[in-house]
Amino acid sequence: MQKHPEMMVVRQPWDTGSSAREDPYTELAITVVMTAVEDYIEILKTMLKGDLTDNEIHDCKLEKRRLERFFRSKDYEFYTAFMSTEIDPETIIKLAPIRAKERLEEEIKKAEEKAKEAAEKAAKEQAERETKEQAEAKQDNKQDNTENNNNSSADKAKSEDAQ
């Protein structure tokens, strides 16, 4: 069964789209394929992070190969036969590392922004605490000075009375 080019919708392999679908089998096929694509991107992203143990690296490589076998399998062809677009498995395998790198960069950027916000919040809270402590110390000094002045006045009055 050949598809007519004018009827094909162009989209990225990881774009689930929002078009109305009437067939539950098509929905299932799209879900299976898109889940595999998302899993593949996540595995590649995890591998790009580079902070993995030997066992984790081994597991990631196994999962990566398993997904690549799926994309090249008859099962994949079966699922994509239900879809309105053909997604070449080699295109997925070629483009997924680019998307994984983009996602990792976005994740790093968000983490840096979050850390910066946390540092700014901590600095602001510290400044507020210091300001509050200074105000309290200033208030304590005023009270001490008032008491000292009262004591001095009282001492002066006593010494004048004594004379």
C-alpha positions in Angstrom: 0.0 0.0 0.0 1.6 3.2 -1.1 0.8 6.5 0.5 0.2 9.6 -1.5 2.8 12.3 -0.8 0.2 15.1 -0.8 -1.7 13.3 2.0 1.3 12.8 4.2 1.8 15.0 7.2 5.4 16.0 8.0 6.4 15.9 11.6 9.3 15.1 13.8 9.5 11.5 15.0 8.9 12.6 18.6 6.0 15.0 17.8 2.7 13.3 18.8 0.7 15.9 17.0 -2.8 16.9 17.9 -4.8 15.8 14.9 -8.0 13.9 15.5 -7.7 10.2 15.2 -10.7 7.9 14.9 -9.2 4.4 15.1 -8.1 3.0 18.4 -5.6 0.7 16.6 -4.0 3.8 15.2 -3.9 5.4 18.6 -2.2 2.3 20.0 0.3 2.2 17.2 1.2 5.8 17.6 1.5 5.4 21.4 3.8 2.3 21.0 6.1 4.1 18.4 6.2 7.4 20.3 7.0 5.7 23.6 9.8 3.8 21.9 11.1 7.1 20.5 10.9 8.9 23.8 12.6 6.0 25.6 15.4 6.1 23.0 15.9 9.8 23.4 15.9 9.4 27.2 18.5 6.6 27.1 20.7 8.7 24.8 20.3 11.7 27.2 21.2 9.5 30.1 24.3 8.3 28.3 25.3 11.9 27.5 25.3 12.9 31.1 28.4 10.7 31.7 27.9 10.2 35.5 27.0 6.5 35.2 28.5 3.5 36.9 29.8 0.6 34.7 26.6 -1.4 35.3 24.4 1.6 34.3 26.4 2.2 31.2 26.0 -1.5 30.3 22.2 -1.3 30.9 21.9 1.8 28.8 23.8 0.2 25.9 21.6 -2.9 26.1 18.4 -0.7 26.1 19.7 1.4 23.2 20.4 -1.7 21.1 17.0 -3.2 22.0 15.3 0.0 20.9 17.3 0.2 17.7 16.4 -3.5 16.9 12.7 -2.5 17.5 13.0 0.4 15.1 14.4 -1.9 12.4 12.0 -4.8 13.1 8.8 -6.1 11.4 7.0 -5.0 14.6 7.9 -1.4 14.0 6.7 -1.7 10.4 3.5 -3.2 11.6 2.8 -0.3 14.0 3.8 2.3 11.5 1.4 0.8 8.9 -1.4 2.2 11.0 0.0 5.7 11.1 -0.7 8.4 8.6 3.0 9.2 8.2 5.9 7.0 7.6 8.7 7.5 10.1 11.9 6.1 8.8 13.7 4.2 11.6 17.1 5.4 10.4 15.8 9.0 10.7 14.8 8.3 14.3 18.2 6.8 15.1 19.9 9.7 13.3 17.9 12.6 14.9 17.3 11.2 18.4 20.9 12.0 19.5 20.4 15.6 18.5 17.1 15.8 20.5 18.8 14.1 23.4 21.5 16.7 23.4 19.0 19.5 23.2 17.0 18.1 26.1 20.2 17.6 28.2 21.2 21.2 27.5 17.7 22.4 28.5 17.8 20.3 31.7 21.3 21.8 32.6 20.1 25.3 31.9 17.0 24.8 34.1 19.1 23.4 36.9 21.5 26.3 36.7 18.6 28.8 36.7 17.1 27.0 39.7 20.5 27.0 41.5 20.9 30.7 40.8 17.4 31.5 42.1 18.1 29.5 45.2 21.4 31.3 45.8 19.7 34.7 45.3 16.9 33.7 47.7 19.5 32.6 50.3 21.4 35.8 49.9 18.3 37.9 50.2 17.2 36.0 53.3 20.7 36.4 54.8 20.6 40.2 54.1 17.2 40.4 55.7 18.4 38.5 58.8 21.4 40.8 59.1 19.3 43.9 58.7 16.9 42.6 61.4 19.8 41.8 63.7 21.3 45.3 63.2 18.0 46.9 63.9 17.6 44.8 67.1 21.2 45.7 68.1 20.5 49.4 67.5 17.3 49.1 69.5 19.2 47.4 72.3 21.8 50.2 72.3 19.1 52.8 72.5 17.6 51.1 75.5 21.0 50.7 77.1 21.7 54.4 76.5 18.3 55.4 77.9 18.9 53.3 81.0 22.4 54.7 81.4 21.1 58.2 81.0 18.3 57.5 83.6 20.9 55.9 85.9 23.2 58.9 85.4 20.5 61.3 86.1 19.4 59.4 89.2 23.1 59.2 90.4 23.5 62.9 89.8 20.4 63.7 91.7 21.5 61.5 94.6 24.9 63.1 94.7 23.3 66.6 94.7 21.0 65.5 97.5 24.0 64.1 99.4 25.7 67.5 99.3 
